[in-house]
Amino acid sequence: MNVKRIGSSGQIALGKEYAGRMVVVEQPDPGTWVIKLGEFIPDSERWLFDARVTAELDEATRWAESNPPRETDLDALQSAVDGQ
């Protein structure tokens, strides 16, 4: 256990080894803080970690791996579009 003093600016130094790292600070009770080191997902990217989206991305990756890119016959494509 380390005892730290909160500075006049309201900051606590945790040590240079943590410089630049992200932490989440929880306050389960007044005067009690839990600090957890970690990597955090921005709200704008959180949808990528939904189980359904992850499964769809995995399926798309598998398809792309088994279907290498090939040249498109633009004339045949135009004919297909015109025929619809």
C-alpha positions in Angstrom: 0.0 0.0 0.0 1.2 3.5 -0.8 0.1 6.6 0.9 -0.2 9.6 -1.5 -1.1 13.2 -0.8 -3.6 14.9 -3.1 -2.0 18.1 -4.4 -3.5 21.6 -4.3 -4.6 21.1 -7.9 -6.5 17.9 -6.9 -4.1 15.6 -8.6 -2.3 12.4 -7.4 0.9 11.2 -9.0 0.9 7.4 -9.6 4.4 7.2 -11.1 6.2 7.7 -14.4 5.6 4.0 -15.4 1.9 4.9 -15.8 2.5 8.2 -17.8 0.2 8.4 -20.8 -1.9 5.3 -19.9 -5.6 5.4 -19.7 -7.4 4.6 -16.4 -11.0 4.4 -15.2 -11.7 5.9 -11.8 -14.7 4.5 -10.0 -16.1 5.9 -6.7 -18.1 3.2 -5.1 -18.5 5.2 -1.9 -17.7 8.8 -0.9 -13.9 8.9 -0.2 -13.2 5.6 -1.9 -11.7 5.4 -5.3 -10.9 2.4 -7.4 -8.4 3.1 -10.2 -8.1 0.5 -13.0 -5.5 0.6 -15.8 -6.7 -0.5 -19.2 -7.6 0.2 -22.8 -10.9 1.8 -23.5 -13.2 1.8 -26.5 -14.5 5.1 -27.7 -18.3 5.4 -27.7 -18.3 5.8 -31.5 -16.5 2.4 -32.0 -18.4 0.4 -29.3 -20.9 -1.0 -31.9 -18.0 -3.0 -33.4 -17.9 -5.1 -30.3 -21.5 -6.2 -30.4 -21.7 -10.0 -30.7 -23.9 -9.8 -33.8 -21.6 -7.3 -35.6 -18.5 -9.3 -34.6 -20.1 -12.5 -36.1 -20.9 -10.6 -39.3 -17.4 -9.2 -39.6 -15.9 -12.7 -39.0 -18.2 -14.1 -41.8 -17.2 -11.3 -44.2 -13.5 -11.9 -43.4 -13.9 -15.7 -44.1 -15.6 -14.9 -47.4 -12.9 -12.4 -48.4 -10.2 -14.9 -47.6 -11.8 -17.6 -49.8 -12.8 -15.3 -52.6 -9.8 -13.4 -53.8 -10.3 -10.2 -55.9 -10.7 -10.7 -59.6 -11.0 -8.4 -62.6 -14.6 -7.3 -63.3 -16.0 -7.6 -66.8 -17.7 -4.2 -66.9 -19.6 -5.0 -70.1 -21.2 -8.1 -68.5 -21.9 -6.1 -65.4 -23.6 -3.3 -67.4 -25.7 -5.9 -69.3 -26.8 -7.5 -66.0 -27.8 -4.1 -64.7 -29.7 -3.2 -67.9 -31.5 -6.5 -67.9 -33.1 -6.0 -64.4 
